[in-house]
Amino acid sequence: MSYISQLIYHGLLLHFVVMEKAGFIDLLKRCGAIQFGHFVLTSGAESTYYIDIKKASTNPEILEQIAKQMNIYTADYDMLAGMELGAVPLVVALALSTKLPYVIVRKQKRDHGTGKQIEGSDVTGKKVLIIEDVTTSGGSVVETIQVIRNKGGIVDTVLVVVDRKSGALEKIESMGVSLIPLLSVDDILDTPK
């Protein structure tokens, strides 16, 4: 089930279809981005579910749907940013959808060539919306915020596909930044398998 949303963006009235949460969750499950079973996470912790948004973001139709879901949050921003690797297809799809420029933040500053940690336009004085695929503890998002701010960018919001509710919200809010998840782990676990 979908509904039509309206947004005024740079004086234009935009209409786009936003999928309801249950339909969006079903789409992610069908492509294998949400799996149930026994999993060992990178941290070593065990989990009864696994979220792999890369399975969704490598499917053009689902990637387009994710961009549509995110589109409604972009109106007040000058540019988008995402940390390599998981956020890159998301930020590119959203940039194509909104016509906003974007930057890619490297996990580490390059020690060769131009030595940049941010690829793309200058963020100085720009209001930057950070895009992420999944937040867990929030470590990579905190790093992205710091890199953008150190280069003069203004960050007040992180937009994520799924928040695992494992500490990211608290870390991000402690920096004066809001976290907006399209879905939380509660949304996923409360939906019939």
Backbone as JSON Lines, residues from 0, in Angstrom:
{"i":0,"aa":"M","n":[0.85,-1.17,0.0],"ca":[0.0,0.0,0.0],"c":[0.9,1.24,0.0]}
{"i":1,"aa":"S","n":[0.53,2.22,-0.76],"ca":[1.29,3.46,-0.87],"c":[0.37,4.64,-0.64]}
{"i":2,"aa":"Y","n":[0.95,5.79,-0.42],"ca":[0.17,7.01,-0.34],"c":[0.94,8.12,-1.04]}
{"i":3,"aa":"I","n":[0.21,9.15,-1.47],"ca":[0.85,10.25,-2.19],"c":[1.21,11.32,-1.18]}
{"i":4,"aa":"S","n":[2.44,11.78,-1.28],"ca":[2.92,12.85,-0.42],"c":[3.23,14.06,-1.29]}
{"i":5,"aa":"Q","n":[3.12,15.24,-0.7],"ca":[3.43,16.46,-1.42],"c":[4.55,17.19,-0.7]}
{"i":6,"aa":"L","n":[5.37,17.84,-1.44],"ca":[6.49,18.59,-0.88],"c":[6.72,19.81,-1.77]}
{"i":7,"aa":"I","n":[6.9,20.96,-1.16],"ca":[7.28,22.14,-1.93],"c":[8.79,22.25,-1.85]}
{"i":8,"aa":"Y","n":[9.44,22.2,-2.99],"ca":[10.9,22.19,-3.06],"c":[11.32,23.26,-4.05]}
{"i":9,"aa":"H","n":[12.02,24.26,-3.57],"ca":[12.45,25.39,-4.4],"c":[11.3,25.95,-5.22]}
{"i":10,"aa":"G","n":[10.12,26.1,-4.56],"ca":[8.97,26.7,-5.21],"c":[8.16,25.76,-6.08]}
{"i":11,"aa":"L","n":[8.57,24.52,-6.23],"ca":[7.85,23.55,-7.05],"c":[7.07,22.6,-6.15]}
{"i":12,"aa":"L","n":[5.83,22.32,-6.49],"ca":[5.04,21.35,-5.75],"c":[5.33,19.98,-6.35]}
{"i":13,"aa":"L","n":[5.93,19.12,-5.53],"ca":[6.29,17.79,-5.99],"c":[5.32,16.77,-5.4]}
{"i":14,"aa":"H","n":[4.93,15.82,-6.19],"ca":[4.09,14.71,-5.72],"c":[4.91,13.44,-5.91]}
{"i":15,"aa":"F","n":[4.92,12.6,-4.9],"ca":[5.59,11.33,-5.08],"c":[4.95,10.3,-4.17]}
{"i":16,"aa":"V","n":[5.12,9.06,-4.52],"ca":[4.5,7.97,-3.79],"c":[5.46,7.49,-2.72]}
{"i":17,"aa":"V","n":[4.95,7.4,-1.5],"ca":[5.74,6.89,-0.39],"c":[5.09,5.59,0.08]}
{"i":18,"aa":"M","n":[5.86,4.55,0.17],"ca":[5.37,3.24,0.56],"c":[5.16,3.2,2.07]}
{"i":19,"aa":"E","n":[4.11,2.56,2.52],"ca":[3.89,2.37,3.94],"c":[4.96,1.43,4.49]}
{"i":20,"aa":"K","n":[5.2,1.51,5.81],"ca":[6.28,0.75,6.43],"c":[6.17,-0.76,6.17]}
{"i":21,"aa":"A","n":[4.99,-1.32,6.32],"ca":[4.83,-2.78,6.14],"c":[5.22,-3.2,4.72]}
{"i":22,"aa":"G","n":[4.83,-2.42,3.74],"ca":[5.18,-2.72,2.35],"c":[6.67,-2.59,2.11]}
{"i":23,"aa":"F","n":[7.28,-1.57,2.72],"ca":[8.71,-1.34,2.59],"c":[9.49,-2.48,3.24]}
{"i":24,"aa":"I","n":[9.05,-2.91,4.42],"ca":[9.7,-4.03,5.11],"c":[9.6,-5.29,4.27]}
{"i":25,"aa":"D","n":[8.42,-5.54,3.7],"ca":[8.23,-6.73,2.86],"c":[9.16,-6.7,1.65]}
{"i":26,"aa":"L","n":[9.32,-5.54,1.05],"ca":[10.23,-5.38,-0.09],"c":[11.66,-5.73,0.32]}
{"i":27,"aa":"L","n":[12.09,-5.24,1.48],"ca":[13.45,-5.53,1.98],"c":[13.61,-7.01,2.31]}
{"i":28,"aa":"K","n":[12.59,-7.63,2.87],"ca":[12.66,-9.06,3.18],"c":[12.76,-9.89,1.9]}
{"i":29,"aa":"R","n":[11.93,-9.54,0.9],"ca":[11.91,-10.32,-0.34],"c":[13.23,-10.28,-1.09]}
{"i":30,"aa":"C","n":[13.98,-9.19,-0.97],"ca":[15.27,-9.11,-1.68],"c":[16.41,-9.68,-0.84]}
{"i":31,"aa":"G","n":[16.11,-10.1,0.4],"ca":[17.15,-10.7,1.25],"c":[17.89,-9.7,2.11]}
{"i":32,"aa":"A","n":[17.44,-8.44,2.15],"ca":[18.11,-7.43,2.97],"c":[17.81,-7.62,4.46]}
{"i":33,"aa":"I","n":[16.69,-8.27,4.77],"ca":[16.34,-8.6,6.15],"c":[16.2,-10.11,6.22]}
{"i":34,"aa":"Q","n":[17.01,-10.71,7.07],"ca":[17.01,-12.17,7.21],"c":[16.86,-12.53,8.69]}
{"i":35,"aa":"F","n":[16.22,-13.65,8.94],"ca":[16.06,-14.15,10.3],"c":[16.78,-15.49,10.43]}
{"i":36,"aa":"G","n":[17.38,-15.72,11.58],"ca":[18.15,-16.94,11.84],"c":[19.15,-16.65,12.94]}
{"i":37,"aa":"H","n":[20.3,-17.29,12.86],"ca":[21.36,-17.05,13.83],"c":[22.54,-16.43,13.11]}
{"i":38,"aa":"F","n":[22.96,-15.25,13.57],"ca":[24.04,-14.52,12.92],"c":[25.03,-14.0,13.95]}
{"i":39,"aa":"V","n":[26.31,-13.99,13.59],"ca":[27.34,-13.36,14.4],"c":[27.69,-12.06,13.7]}
{"i":40,"aa":"L","n":[27.55,-10.95,14.43],"ca":[27.79,-9.63,13.86],"c":[29.27,-9.29,13.9]}
{"i":41,"aa":"T","n":[29.65,-8.23,13.22],"ca":[31.04,-7.78,13.17],"c":[31.62,-7.6,14.57]}
{"i":42,"aa":"S","n":[30.78,-7.1,15.48],"ca":[31.22,-6.85,16.85],"c":[31.46,-8.13,17.64]}
{"i":43,"aa":"G","n":[31.02,-9.27,17.09],"ca":[31.1,-10.54,17.8],"c":[29.8,-10.9,18.5]}
{"i":44,"aa":"A","n":[28.89,-9.93,18.6],"ca":[27.6,-10.18,19.23],"c":[26.77,-11.11,18.34]}
{"i":45,"aa":"E","n":[25.87,-11.85,18.97],"ca":[24.98,-12.74,18.22],"c":[23.63,-12.08,18.06]}
{"i":46,"aa":"S","n":[22.97,-12.37,16.94],"ca":[21.68,-11.76,16.64],"c":[20.78,-12.79,15.97]}
{"i":47,"aa":"T","n":[19.47,-12.62,16.17],"ca":[18.49,-13.5,15.51],"c":[18.01,-12.92,14.18]}
{"i":48,"aa":"Y","n":[18.54,-11.77,13.81],"ca":[18.21,-11.16,12.52],"c":[19.45,-10.48,11.96]}
{"i":49,"aa":"Y","n":[19.44,-10.27,10.64],"ca":[20.56,-9.62,9.98],"c":[20.0,-8.63,8.96]}
{"i":50,"aa":"I","n":[20.58,-7.44,8.93],"ca":[20.13,-6.4,8.0],"c":[21.28,-6.07,7.06]}
{"i":51,"aa":"D","n":[21.07,-6.31,5.78],"ca":[22.08,-6.06,4.76],"c":[21.47,-5.19,3.67]}
{"i":52,"aa":"I","n":[21.49,-3.88,3.89],"ca":[20.87,-2.96,2.94],"c":[21.57,-2.98,1.59]}
{"i":53,"aa":"K","n":[22.81,-3.46,1.54],"ca":[23.5,-3.57,0.24],"c":[22.74,-4.49,-0.7]}
{"i":54,"aa":"K","n":[22.05,-5.5,-0.16],"ca":[21.21,-6.38,-1.01],"c":[20.11,-5.56,-1.68]}
{"i":55,"aa":"A","n":[19.59,-4.57,-0.96],"ca":[18.53,-3.72,-1.52],"c":[19.1,-2.64,-2.43]}
{"i":56,"aa":"S","n":[20.21,-2.04,-2.02],"ca":[20.74,-0.9,-2.77],"c":[21.43,-1.3,-4.08]}
{"i":57,"aa":"T","n":[21.64,-2.6,-4.29],"ca":[22.2,-3.06,-5.56],"c":[21.09,-3.52,-6.53]}
{"i":58,"aa":"N","n":[19.84,-3.38,-6.1],"ca":[18.69,-3.68,-6.94],"c":[18.09,-2.33,-7.37]}
{"i":59,"aa":"P","n":[18.13,-2.0,-8.66],"ca":[17.69,-0.66,-9.09],"c":[16.28,-0.27,-8.66]}
{"i":60,"aa":"E","n":[15.33,-1.2,-8.71],"ca":[13.96,-0.85,-8.33],"c":[13.85,-0.55,-6.84]}
{"i":61,"aa":"I","n":[14.54,-1.34,-6.03],"ca":[14.47,-1.12,-4.58],"c":[15.27,0.13,-4.21]}
{"i":62,"aa":"L","n":[16.4,0.33,-4.85],"ca":[17.19,1.54,-4.61],"c":[16.36,2.78,-4.93]}
{"i":63,"aa":"E","n":[15.62,2.74,-6.02],"ca":[14.75,3.86,-6.37],"c":[13.69,4.09,-5.3]}
{"i":64,"aa":"Q","n":[13.13,3.01,-4.76],"ca":[12.12,3.13,-3.71],"c":[12.71,3.72,-2.44]}
{"i":65,"aa":"I","n":[13.94,3.32,-2.09],"ca":[14.6,3.9,-0.92],"c":[14.79,5.4,-1.12]}
{"i":66,"aa":"A","n":[15.22,5.8,-2.31],"ca":[15.39,7.23,-2.6],"c":[14.06,7.97,-2.47]}
{"i":67,"aa":"K","n":[12.98,7.36,-2.94],"ca":[11.66,7.99,-2.81],"c":[11.29,8.16,-1.34]}
{"i":68,"aa":"Q","n":[11.59,7.15,-0.53],"ca":[11.29,7.22,0.9],"c":[12.09,8.35,1.56]}
{"i":69,"aa":"M","n":[13.32,8.55,1.12],"ca":[14.21,9.56,1.72],"c":[13.94,10.96,1.19]}
{"i":70,"aa":"N","n":[13.38,11.04,0.0],"ca":[13.18,12.31,-0.7],"c":[12.49,13.37,0.15]}
{"i":71,"aa":"I","n":[11.53,12.97,0.94],"ca":[10.72,13.94,1.7],"c":[11.51,14.67,2.78]}
{"i":72,"aa":"Y","n":[12.72,14.21,3.1],"ca":[13.52,14.82,4.16],"c":[14.6,15.78,3.65]}
{"i":73,"aa":"T","n":[14.65,16.03,2.36],"ca":[15.79,16.74,1.77],"c":[15.57,18.22,1.5]}
{"i":74,"aa":"A","n":[14.39,18.74,1.7],"ca":[14.03,20.08,1.23],"c":[14.92,21.21,1.75]}
{"i":75,"aa":"D","n":[15.39,21.13,2.96],"ca":[16.14,22.25,3.55],"c":[17.66,22.11,3.45]}
{"i":76,"aa":"Y","n":[18.13,21.25,2.58],"ca":[19.58,20.98,2.53],"c":[20.21,21.47,1.24]}
{"i":77,"aa":"D","n":[21.51,21.8,1.36],"ca":[22.29,22.24,0.21],"c":[22.97,21.08,-0.5]}
{"i":78,"aa":"M","n":[23.25,20.03,0.28],"ca":[23.95,18.88,-0.31],"c":[23.76,17.66,0.57]}
{"i":79,"aa":"L","n":[24.14,16.52,0.01],"ca":[24.04,15.22,0.67],"c":[25.44,14.67,0.9]}
{"i":80,"aa":"A","n":[25.59,13.77,1.88],"ca":[26.88,13.13,2.12],"c":[26.66,11.7,2.59]}
{"i":81,"aa":"G","n":[27.58,10.83,2.21],"ca":[27.54,9.44,2.67],"c":[28.94,8.89,2.79]}
{"i":82,"aa":"M","n":[29.13,8.06,3.8],"ca":[30.42,7.38,4.03],"c":[30.52,6.2,3.07]}
{"i":83,"aa":"E","n":[31.73,6.0,2.52],"ca":[31.92,4.82,1.7],"c":[31.66,3.58,2.56]}
{"i":84,"aa":"L","n":[31.21,2.62,2.2],"ca":[30.74,1.96,1.02],"c":[29.21,1.88,1.0]}
{"i":85,"aa":"G","n":[28.61,1.52,2.12],"ca":[27.18,1.25,2.14],"c":[26.3,2.42,1.75]}
{"i":86,"aa":"A","n":[26.7,3.64,2.11],"ca":[25.86,4.8,1.83],"c":[25.99,5.31,0.4]}
{"i":87,"aa":"V","n":[27.01,4.9,-0.32],"ca":[27.28,5.48,-1.64],"c":[26.12,5.29,-2.63]}
{"i":88,"aa":"P","n":[25.61,4.09,-2.85],"ca":[24.5,3.99,-3.81],"c":[23.26,4.76,-3.34]}
{"i":89,"aa":"L","n":[23.05,4.82,-2.03],"ca":[21.9,5.54,-1.49],"c":[22.01,7.03,-1.76]}
{"i":90,"aa":"V","n":[23.18,7.59,-1.49],"ca":[23.37,9.03,-1.68],"c":[23.35,9.4,-3.16]}
{"i":91,"aa":"V","n":[23.86,8.54,-4.02],"ca":[23.81,8.8,-5.47],"c":[22.37,8.77,-5.96]}
{"i":92,"aa":"A","n":[21.6,7.75,-5.56],"ca":[20.19,7.66,-5.99],"c":[19.4,8.86,-5.49]}
{"i":93,"aa":"L","n":[19.65,9.27,-4.25],"ca":[18.94,10.42,-3.71],"c":[19.35,11.71,-4.41]}
{"i":94,"aa":"A","n":[20.61,11.84,-4.75],"ca":[21.08,13.02,-5.49],"c":[20.42,13.08,-6.88]}
{"i":95,"aa":"L","n":[20.32,11.95,-7.55],"ca":[19.67,11.92,-8.85],"c":[18.19,12.29,-8.74]}
{"i":96,"aa":"S","n":[17.57,11.86,-7.66],"ca":[16.15,12.12,-7.44],"c":[15.88,13.58,-7.07]}
{"i":97,"aa":"T","n":[16.76,14.17,-6.28],"ca":[16.53,15.53,-5.76],"c":[17.29,16.61,-6.51]}
{"i":98,"aa":"K","n":[18.28,16.2,-7.31],"ca":[19.19,17.13,-8.01],"c":[20.09,17.89,-7.04]}
{"i":99,"aa":"L","n":[20.25,17.37,-5.82],"ca":[21.18,17.95,-4.86],"c":[22.57,17.38,-5.1]}
{"i":100,"aa":"P","n":[23.62,18.2,-4.99],"ca":[24.98,17.66,-5.11],"c":[25.28,16.79,-3.88]}
{"i":101,"aa":"Y","n":[26.28,15.94,-4.01],"ca":[26.64,15.06,-2.9],"c":[28.15,14.94,-2.79]}
{"i":102,"aa":"V","n":[28.57,14.48,-1.61],"ca":[29.97,14.15,-1.39],"c":[30.04,12.75,-0.81]}
{"i":103,"aa":"I","n":[31.17,12.11,-1.06],"ca":[31.46,10.8,-0.48],"c":[32.58,11.01,0.53]}
{"i":104,"aa":"V","n":[32.37,10.52,1.74],"ca":[33.37,10.64,2.8],"c":[34.14,9.32,2.86]}
{"i":105,"aa":"R","n":[35.45,9.42,2.75],"ca":[36.31,8.24,2.86],"c":[36.47,7.86,4.33]}
{"i":106,"aa":"K","n":[36.63,6.57,4.6],"ca":[36.84,6.12,5.97],"c":[38.16,6.66,6.52]}
{"i":107,"aa":"Q","n":[39.13,6.79,5.63],"ca":[40.42,7.34,6.02],"c":[40.89,8.32,4.96]}
{"i":108,"aa":"K","n":[41.59,9.34,5.44],"ca":[42.16,10.31,4.51],"c":[43.18,9.62,3.62]}
{"i":109,"aa":"R","n":[43.18,9.96,2.35],"ca":[44.13,9.37,1.41],"c":[45.54,9.85,1.73]}
{"i":110,"aa":"D","n":[46.51,8.98,1.61],"ca":[47.9,9.4,1.84],"c":[48.66,9.55,0.52]}
{"i":111,"aa":"H","n":[47.9,9.61,-0.56],"ca":[48.5,9.83,-1.88],"c":[47.58,10.76,-2.69]}
{"i":112,"aa":"G","n":[48.01,11.13,-3.86],"ca":[47.21,12.02,-4.71],"c":[46.93,13.34,-4.01]}
{"i":113,"aa":"T","n":[45.66,13.72,-3.96],"ca":[45.29,15.0,-3.34],"c":[45.16,14.9,-1.83]}
{"i":114,"aa":"G","n":[45.17,13.69,-1.28],"ca":[45.09,13.51,0.16],"c":[43.73,13.86,0.76]}
{"i":115,"aa":"K","n":[42.68,13.82,-0.06],"ca":[41.35,14.21,0.42],"c":[40.66,13.08,1.19]}
{"i":116,"aa":"Q","n":[39.82,13.49,2.13],"ca":[38.94,12.54,2.79],"c":[37.5,12.7,2.3]}
{"i":117,"aa":"I","n":[37.22,13.84,1.67],"ca":[35.89,14.09,1.1],"c":[36.04,14.22,-0.41]}
{"i":118,"aa":"E","n":[35.29,13.41,-1.14],"ca":[35.28,13.48,-2.6],"c":[34.02,14.2,-3.05]}
{"i":119,"aa":"G","n":[34.21,15.26,-3.84],"ca":[33.09,16.04,-4.33],"c":[33.31,17.51,-4.05]}
{"i":120,"aa":"S","n":[32.23,18.27,-4.05],"ca":[32.3,19.73,-3.87],"c":[32.69,20.11,-2.44]}
{"i":121,"aa":"D","n":[33.03,21.37,-2.29],"ca":[33.36,21.94,-0.99],"c":[32.1,22.0,-0.13]}
{"i":122,"aa":"V","n":[32.2,21.56,1.13],"ca":[31.06,21.55,2.04],"c":[31.01,22.81,2.92]}
{"i":123,"aa":"T","n":[32.03,23.66,2.85],"ca":[32.11,24.84,3.72],"c":[30.85,25.69,3.63]}
{"i":124,"aa":"G","n":[30.23,25.91,4.79],"ca":[29.05,26.75,4.87],"c":[27.78,26.12,4.33]}
{"i":125,"aa":"K","n":[27.85,24.88,3.89],"ca":[26.69,24.19,3.3],"c":[25.98,23.37,4.38]}
{"i":126,"aa":"K","n":[24.64,23.33,4.3],"ca":[23.85,22.47,5.18],"c":[23.8,21.09,4.53]}
{"i":127,"aa":"V","n":[24.4,20.11,5.21],"ca":[24.63,18.78,4.64],"c":[23.77,17.74,5.35]}
{"i":128,"aa":"L","n":[23.0,16.98,4.59],"ca":[22.22,15.86,5.11],"c":[23.04,14.59,4.93]}
{"i":129,"aa":"I","n":[23.32,13.92,6.04],"ca":[24.1,12.69,5.98],"c":[23.17,11.5,5.78]}
{"i":130,"aa":"I","n":[23.55,10.63,4.85],"ca":[22.78,9.44,4.49],"c":[23.57,8.22,4.95]}
{"i":131,"aa":"E","n":[22.86,7.23,5.51],"ca":[23.5,5.99,5.97],"c":[22.58,4.82,5.68]}
{"i":132,"aa":"D","n":[23.17,3.63,5.51],"ca":[22.34,2.45,5.25],"c":[21.79,1.86,6.54]}
{"i":133,"aa":"V","n":[22.65,1.53,7.49],"ca":[22.24,0.94,8.77],"c":[23.05,1.6,9.88]}
{"i":134,"aa":"T","n":[22.38,1.95,10.98],"ca":[23.1,2.42,12.15],"c":[22.96,1.38,13.25]}
{"i":135,"aa":"T","n":[24.08,1.13,13.92],"ca":[24.09,0.21,15.06],"c":[24.6,1.0,16.26]}
{"i":136,"aa":"S","n":[25.9,1.05,16.45],"ca":[26.46,1.83,17.56],"c":[26.64,3.29,17.18]}
{"i":137,"aa":"G","n":[26.68,3.59,15.9],"ca":[26.79,4.96,15.43],"c":[28.21,5.42,15.14]}
{"i":138,"aa":"G","n":[29.19,4.55,15.28],"ca":[30.58,4.93,15.1],"c":[30.9,5.57,13.76]}
{"i":139,"aa":"S","n":[30.49,4.97,12.67],"ca":[30.84,5.52,11.35],"c":[30.08,6.81,11.08]}
{"i":140,"aa":"V","n":[28.86,6.93,11.6],"ca":[28.1,8.17,11.41],"c":[28.75,9.32,12.18]}
{"i":141,"aa":"V","n":[29.19,9.04,13.41],"ca":[29.88,10.05,14.21],"c":[31.12,10.53,13.46]}
{"i":142,"aa":"E","n":[31.85,9.6,12.87],"ca":[33.05,9.96,12.1],"c":[32.67,10.83,10.9]}
{"i":143,"aa":"T","n":[31.6,10.47,10.2],"ca":[31.15,11.26,9.05],"c":[30.78,12.67,9.47]}
{"i":144,"aa":"I","n":[30.05,12.8,10.57],"ca":[29.67,14.12,11.08],"c":[30.92,14.94,11.37]}
{"i":145,"aa":"Q","n":[31.89,14.34,12.05],"ca":[33.12,15.06,12.41],"c":[33.89,15.51,11.17]}
{"i":146,"aa":"V","n":[34.01,14.64,10.18],"ca":[34.74,14.99,8.95],"c":[34.06,16.16,8.25]}
{"i":147,"aa":"I","n":[32.73,16.1,8.1],"ca":[31.99,17.18,7.43],"c":[32.12,18.48,8.22]}
{"i":148,"aa":"R","n":[31.96,18.42,9.52],"ca":[32.07,19.63,10.35],"c":[33.48,20.2,10.34]}
{"i":149,"aa":"N","n":[34.49,19.32,10.36],"ca":[35.88,19.8,10.33],"c":[36.19,20.56,9.04]}
{"i":150,"aa":"K","n":[35.45,20.29,7.99],"ca":[35.63,21.0,6.72],"c":[34.65,22.15,6.56]}
{"i":151,"aa":"G","n":[33.94,22.51,7.65],"ca":[33.07,23.68,7.62],"c":[31.64,23.43,7.24]}
{"i":152,"aa":"G","n":[31.25,22.16,7.07],"ca":[29.87,21.84,6.74],"c":[28.98,21.92,7.97]}
{"i":153,"aa":"I","n":[27.71,22.16,7.75],"ca":[26.72,22.25,8.82],"c":[25.9,20.96,8.79]}
{"i":154,"aa":"V","n":[25.93,20.22,9.9],"ca":[25.22,18.94,9.99],"c":[24.25,18.99,11.15]}
{"i":155,"aa":"D","n":[22.96,18.75,10.85],"ca":[21.97,18.67,11.93],"c":[21.13,17.41,11.88]}
{"i":156,"aa":"T","n":[21.28,16.61,10.8],"ca":[20.44,15.42,10.65],"c":[21.19,14.31,9.93]}
{"i":157,"aa":"V","n":[20.93,13.08,10.39],"ca":[21.37,11.86,9.71],"c":[20.11,11.11,9.33]}
{"i":158,"aa":"L","n":[20.02,10.7,8.09],"ca":[18.89,9.93,7.57],"c":[19.39,8.53,7.25]}
{"i":159,"aa":"V","n":[18.78,7.52,7.88],"ca":[19.24,6.14,7.75],"c":[18.08,5.25,7.31]}
{"i":160,"aa":"V","n":[18.39,4.2,6.56],"ca":[17.35,3.26,6.14],"c":[16.85,2.49,7.36]}
{"i":161,"aa":"V","n":[17.77,1.87,8.13],"ca":[17.37,1.1,9.31],"c":[18.28,1.43,10.49]}
{"i":162,"aa":"D","n":[17.65,1.73,11.63],"ca":[18.38,1.9,12.89],"c":[18.17,0.65,13.73]}
{"i":163,"aa":"R","n":[19.27,-0.01,14.1],"ca":[19.2,-1.23,14.91],"c":[18.94,-0.93,16.39]}
{"i":164,"aa":"K","n":[18.88,0.33,16.75],"ca":[18.61,0.75,18.13],"c":[19.61,0.13,19.11]}
{"i":165,"aa":"S","n":[20.89,0.31,18.78],"ca":[21.97,-0.23,19.6],"c":[22.94,0.86,20.04]}
{"i":166,"aa":"G","n":[22.44,2.08,20.21],"ca":[23.28,3.15,20.73],"c":[23.56,4.3,19.78]}
{"i":167,"aa":"A","n":[23.25,4.14,18.49],"ca":[23.53,5.21,17.53],"c":[22.77,6.48,17.86]}
{"i":168,"aa":"L","n":[21.5,6.36,18.2],"ca":[20.67,7.53,18.48],"c":[21.29,8.4,19.57]}
{"i":169,"aa":"E","n":[21.69,7.78,20.65],"ca":[22.25,8.52,21.78],"c":[23.57,9.21,21.4]}
{"i":170,"aa":"K","n":[24.44,8.5,20.69],"ca":[25.71,9.1,20.26],"c":[25.49,10.29,19.33]}
{"i":171,"aa":"I","n":[24.6,10.11,18.38],"ca":[24.35,11.15,17.39],"c":[23.69,12.36,18.03]}
{"i":172,"aa":"E","n":[22.7,12.13,18.88],"ca":[22.03,13.24,19.56],"c":[22.97,14.0,20.49]}
{"i":173,"aa":"S","n":[23.97,13.3,21.06],"ca":[24.93,13.98,21.93],"c":[25.79,14.99,21.16]}
{"i":174,"aa":"M","n":[25.78,14.89,19.83],"ca":[26.5,15.83,18.98],"c":[25.59,16.94,18.46]}
{"i":175,"aa":"G","n":[24.35,16.97,18.95],"ca":[23.39,17.98,18.5],"c":[22.81,17.67,17.13]}
{"i":176,"aa":"V","n":[22.77,16.39,16.78],"ca":[22.3,15.96,15.47],"c":[21.12,15.01,15.65]}
{"i":177,"aa":"S","n":[20.11,15.14,14.81],"ca":[18.93,14.26,14.85],"c":[19.19,13.03,13.98]}
{"i":178,"aa":"L","n":[18.64,11.9,14.4],"ca":[18.68,10.67,13.61],"c":[17.25,10.37,13.16]}
{"i":179,"aa":"I","n":[17.08,10.27,11.84],"ca":[15.77,9.92,11.28],"c":[15.9,8.57,10.58]}
{"i":180,"aa":"P","n":[15.35,7.52,11.17],"ca":[15.35,6.22,10.49],"c":[14.08,6.03,9.66]}
{"i":181,"aa":"L","n":[14.22,5.5,8.45],"ca":[13.03,5.12,7.69],"c":[12.34,3.97,8.42]}
{"i":182,"aa":"L","n":[13.16,3.09,8.99],"ca":[12.67,1.96,9.77],"c":[13.55,1.78,10.99]}
{"i":183,"aa":"S","n":[12.95,1.29,12.07],"ca":[13.76,0.87,13.22],"c":[13.68,-0.65,13.29]}
{"i":184,"aa":"V","n":[14.56,-1.22,14.08],"ca":[14.53,-2.66,14.25],"c":[13.18,-3.09,14.85]}
{"i":185,"aa":"D","n":[12.58,-2.24,15.67],"ca":[11.25,-2.56,16.23],"c":[10.21,-2.71,15.12]}
{"i":186,"aa":"D","n":[10.25,-1.82,14.13],"ca":[9.32,-1.91,13.0],"c":[9.46,-3.27,12.32]}
{"i":187,"aa":"I","n":[10.7,-3.69,12.14],"ca":[10.98,-4.95,11.44],"c":[10.55,-6.15,12.27]}
{"i":188,"aa":"L","n":[10.91,-6.15,13.55],"ca":[10.59,-7.29,14.41],"c":[9.11,-7.39,14.74]}
{"i":189,"aa":"D","n":[8.4,-6.26,14.69],"ca":[6.95,-6.25,14.98],"c":[6.13,-6.65,13.76]}
{"i":190,"aa":"T","n":[6.77,-6.79,12.6],"ca":[6.06,-7.19,11.38],"c":[6.16,-8.7,11.24]}
{"i":191,"aa":"P","n":[5.05,-9.38,10.98],"ca":[5.1,-10.86,10.84],"c":[6.15,-11.29,9.83]}
{"i":192,"aa":"K","n":[6.86,-12.36,10.18],"ca":[7.92,-12.89,9.3],"c":[7.29,-13.54,8.1]}
